[in-house]
Amino acid sequence: MALICELDEQWSFVGSKARQHWLWYAYNTKTGGGLAYTFGPRTDETCRELLALLTPFNIGMITSDDWGSYGREVPKDKHLTG
């Protein structure tokens, strides 16, 4: 069975808001269980790292917000935004 997963990212800081640290993660929308995560800057490269971690899963559809990296890196035929 193909999974539907959601991609998202959140940030925190250490000592100063100028020192942002980003957590990128993917979770199963049906169960809420985490599938993969990575830490890195808010860039297309980090988005690609997260997507690479999802290759072992049978992902049928990926949902996300409209952050530009998702639109550029997630395959268009599997991507829903909103």
C-alpha positions as CSV (number, residue, x, y, z in Angstrom):
1,M,0.0,0.0,0.0
2,A,1.3,3.4,-0.9
3,L,1.8,5.9,1.9
4,I,0.8,9.5,2.0
5,C,3.4,11.6,3.9
6,E,3.7,15.2,5.0
7,L,6.9,17.2,4.8
8,D,7.6,20.0,7.2
9,E,10.4,21.9,8.8
10,Q,10.8,23.9,12.0
11,W,13.6,26.0,13.5
12,S,15.1,26.7,16.8
13,F,18.2,28.6,17.8
14,V,21.1,28.3,20.1
15,G,22.1,31.4,22.0
16,S,21.0,33.8,19.4
17,K,18.2,33.9,16.8
18,A,20.8,34.5,14.2
19,R,22.1,31.0,14.8
20,Q,19.1,29.1,13.4
21,H,19.0,25.3,13.3
22,W,16.5,23.6,11.1
23,L,14.8,20.2,11.6
24,W,13.2,18.8,8.4
25,Y,10.9,15.8,8.8
26,A,8.4,13.5,7.1
27,Y,5.6,11.7,8.7
28,N,2.8,9.3,7.8
29,T,-0.4,11.3,7.6
30,K,-2.5,8.2,8.5
31,T,-0.7,7.1,11.6
32,G,1.2,10.3,12.6
33,G,4.4,8.2,12.8
34,G,7.7,9.7,11.8
35,L,9.3,8.3,8.6
36,A,12.5,10.4,8.3
37,Y,14.3,13.5,9.5
38,T,17.4,15.5,8.9
39,F,19.0,18.6,10.2
40,G,20.4,21.4,8.0
41,P,19.9,24.8,6.6
42,R,16.6,25.8,4.9
43,T,17.9,25.0,1.4
44,D,17.1,22.8,-1.6
45,E,20.0,20.5,-0.7
46,T,18.6,19.7,2.7
47,C,15.2,19.0,1.1
48,R,16.9,16.6,-1.3
49,E,18.6,14.9,1.7
50,L,15.1,14.4,3.3
51,L,13.6,13.0,0.1
52,A,16.5,10.6,-0.2
53,L,15.8,9.2,3.2
54,L,12.2,8.4,2.0
55,T,13.3,6.1,-0.8
56,P,12.9,2.9,1.2
57,F,9.2,3.7,1.7
58,N,6.4,3.2,-0.8
59,I,5.4,6.9,-1.0
60,G,2.3,7.4,-3.2
61,M,1.8,11.1,-2.4
62,I,3.6,13.9,-0.6
63,T,1.9,16.9,1.0
64,S,3.6,20.1,2.1
65,D,3.2,23.8,2.5
66,D,4.3,26.1,-0.4
67,W,7.9,26.5,0.7
68,G,9.9,26.9,-2.5
69,S,12.3,23.9,-1.9
70,Y,9.3,21.5,-1.8
71,G,8.0,22.9,-5.1
72,R,11.4,22.5,-6.8
73,E,12.5,19.2,-5.4
74,V,9.4,17.0,-4.8
75,P,8.3,15.2,-8.0
76,K,5.3,17.2,-9.4
77,D,3.2,14.0,-10.0
78,K,3.4,13.1,-6.3
79,H,3.1,16.6,-4.7
80,L,0.1,18.3,-3.1
81,T,0.4,21.7,-1.5
82,G,-1.9,23.6,0.7
